[in-house]
Amino acid sequence: MFQQLTLADAVLVCAGMRDEDRECLASLAGLCDPEIFAVNRWQTDGAAWSLYQGGRPVAILGLSKSNAWTLTAWLVAAPAMSHQSWKKLLRFCRTVRGNALQTTRRIECTVLATWTQAARFAESLGFELEGVKREAGKDGQDILLYAIRKASE
């Protein structure tokens, strides 16, 4: 079940996020305090949701406005997410992607180059690798830039 993101859900998921998420966020954004990041996600300029499993939030996700024509997709998950919840998440993200591309022409996401599962997830949603931001991470990690562009009419 998906619901509009609440601050309580954001805090709960961020406090118990997967190690991979924590490492990625530390590299991309200098994450140091999960509570501060949770508040930031709750206050995002864009749509945001919580995914529930067994009555508890296990993921938070959304689309933040980078500018009037570009959105940035983001996701943080807890280790307890089941395979079934991942499948629901994938279907939901594809629906959100389709809806978002009705009003914007570009959606971006970034992942650590070493996190192959995140890259595969982005690709399964239709994101295409646009490039590598060499040594763009906090500790010199390479960052992959993915994007989906609205089809030309």
C-alpha positions in Angstrom: 0.0 0.0 0.0 1.3 3.5 -0.9 0.4 6.7 1.0 1.5 10.3 0.9 4.8 10.6 2.7 4.5 11.7 6.4 7.3 12.9 8.5 6.9 9.9 10.9 7.3 7.5 7.9 10.4 9.3 6.6 12.1 9.3 10.0 11.3 5.6 10.6 12.5 4.5 7.2 15.6 6.7 7.2 16.6 5.6 10.7 16.5 1.9 9.5 17.6 2.3 5.9 19.7 -0.3 4.1 23.5 0.1 4.4 23.7 0.6 0.6 21.3 3.5 0.8 23.3 5.0 3.7 26.5 4.7 1.7 25.0 6.2 -1.4 23.5 9.1 0.4 26.7 9.8 2.3 28.6 9.9 -1.0 26.0 11.9 -3.0 24.8 14.4 -0.4 27.2 14.1 2.5 24.4 12.5 4.7 25.4 12.4 8.3 22.1 12.4 10.2 19.3 10.2 9.0 16.7 12.4 10.8 17.8 15.5 9.0 17.7 13.7 5.7 14.2 12.4 6.6 12.9 15.9 7.2 14.5 17.0 3.9 12.7 14.3 2.0 9.4 15.1 3.8 9.8 18.7 2.8 10.8 17.9 -0.8 9.5 20.2 -3.6 7.6 17.5 -5.4 5.5 14.3 -4.8 6.6 11.8 -2.2 5.1 8.5 -0.9 5.6 5.8 1.7 5.4 2.1 0.8 3.8 0.0 3.6 4.4 -3.7 4.2 2.7 -5.5 7.1 1.4 -2.2 8.4 4.8 -0.5 8.6 6.6 1.8 6.1 9.5 0.0 4.4 10.4 2.5 1.7 10.0 6.2 0.9 10.3 7.6 -2.6 9.5 10.6 -4.7 10.2 13.1 -7.4 11.8 16.4 -6.5 11.6 19.4 -8.7 15.1 20.3 -10.0 13.6 23.1 -12.1 10.4 23.7 -14.1 11.2 20.9 -16.7 13.3 18.4 -14.7 12.4 16.0 -11.8 14.9 14.0 -9.7 13.7 10.5 -8.6 14.8 9.3 -5.2 14.2 6.2 -3.1 15.3 5.0 0.4 14.4 1.4 1.5 14.6 -0.6 4.7 16.3 -4.1 4.6 13.0 -5.7 5.6 11.4 -5.1 2.2 10.0 -8.4 0.7 10.3 -9.5 -2.9 6.6 -8.8 -3.3 7.0 -5.3 -2.0 9.8 -4.7 -4.5 7.5 -5.8 -7.3 4.7 -3.5 -6.1 7.3 -0.7 -5.9 8.4 -1.3 -9.5 4.8 -1.2 -10.8 4.1 2.0 -8.8 7.2 3.7 -10.1 6.4 2.9 -13.7 2.9 4.4 -13.2 4.4 7.5 -11.5 7.0 7.8 -14.3 4.3 7.7 -17.0 2.2 10.3 -15.2 5.1 12.6 -14.5 6.2 12.6 -18.2 2.8 14.0 -19.0 3.9 17.4 -17.5 7.7 17.3 -17.4 10.2 16.4 -20.1 13.0 14.9 -18.0 13.4 12.7 -14.9 16.9 12.1 -13.5 18.4 9.8 -10.9 21.9 9.2 -9.7 23.5 6.1 -8.2 27.0 5.1 -7.0 28.8 3.4 -9.9 29.6 0.5 -7.6 26.0 -0.2 -6.7 25.0 -2.5 -9.5 21.5 -3.4 -8.0 20.5 0.3 -8.0 21.7 0.7 -11.6 19.7 -2.3 -12.6 16.6 -1.0 -10.8 16.9 2.4 -12.6 17.2 0.6 -15.9 14.2 -1.6 -15.2 12.2 1.7 -14.8 13.4 2.9 -18.2 16.2 5.2 -17.1 19.0 5.4 -19.6 22.6 5.9 -18.6 23.7 9.3 -19.7 27.2 9.4 -18.2 29.6 9.0 -15.4 30.4 11.9 -13.1 34.0 10.9 -12.3 35.1 11.3 -8.7 31.9 13.3 -7.9 31.2 11.5 -4.7 32.3 12.7 -1.3 35.2 10.4 -1.2 36.0 10.4 -4.9 33.4 7.8 -5.9 32.1 7.8 -9.5 28.4 8.6 -9.8 26.2 7.3 -12.6 23.7 9.8 -14.1 20.5 8.2 -15.5 17.6 10.0 -17.2 14.2 9.4 -18.8 13.2 11.9 -21.4 9.7 12.6 -22.7 9.2 11.2 -26.1 9.2 13.8 -28.8 5.8 14.6 -30.2 
